[in-house]
Amino acid sequence: RRDPAPHTPSKNFRDATLALAAMAIVVVGALTRLRGLSFSDIGWAPSWGKHRGYGWQAFGASMMFVAAVIASSALLHLVSPHAKYPFLPAQAWHLIYEIPQSISAGIVEELVVVALLVTALEQARTKVWVIYVVGLTLRLSYHVYYGPGVIAFLLWAAAAIWLFRRTRRITPLIVAHMVYDSFGAFLHEVPHPPVAIAALLGWAIIGLLITVIVRAIQIATRGHRSAGY
């Protein structure tokens, strides 16, 4: 992702960002159709009502995704302490384009670089390790502005591919990506949020840790297994 130039009208940038997400959905939909697949086949719109455990599995997958992103961010600061996302100087009104940008990033990155890529390579009977190499390389390629520390994102990229192949659901990863980026943008643009929000974040982190441990065990033992495991 890139920030707009300071003179770029926020409304135009917002509209262009959301248009990019819409275009990604249309292109992915067309390509899956050409390959004889549907959106549900790439995990975009599964039949959630078929089993009561699907909802919990989706929640667990999204929490594991967020945990992997947080861990990667922590490793990034250890490897390259000065590396950071190139935000503009903090201004609350920047959220007008930061939030749409976060929504677009979640849709484009997970739908294209994970769901479509992995599904297409699996159809081509590509070896699992090749799928990971290609997926990791693509994910890191558009985060190079972090410098050498971008290597820490290997954990996040690998977790996204593993979760998708394990559960065959991309929607939880898209939503988790959107929420994480939006929350990160909020904390940057509003560096001193009210105490209530800080407390809520603390409880959310505690809940995240508990959920990740429980759902990691459940997904590992009862998750849907696709061909190639």
Salt bridges, closest charged atoms under 4 A:
ASP15 OD2 - LYS11 NZ 3.17
ASP15 OD1 - ARG14 NE 3.32
GLU109 OE1 - ARG139 NH1 3.09
GLU109 OE1 - HIS177 NE2 3.84
GLU110 OE2 - ARG139 NH1 2.89
GLU110 OE2 - HIS177 ND1 2.64
GLU122 OE2 - ARG165 NE 2.85
GLU122 OE1 - ARG168 NH2 2.78
ASP181 OD2 - ARG1 NH1 3.62
ASP181 OD2 - HIS177 NE2 3.19
GLU189 OE1 - HIS94 ND1 3.47
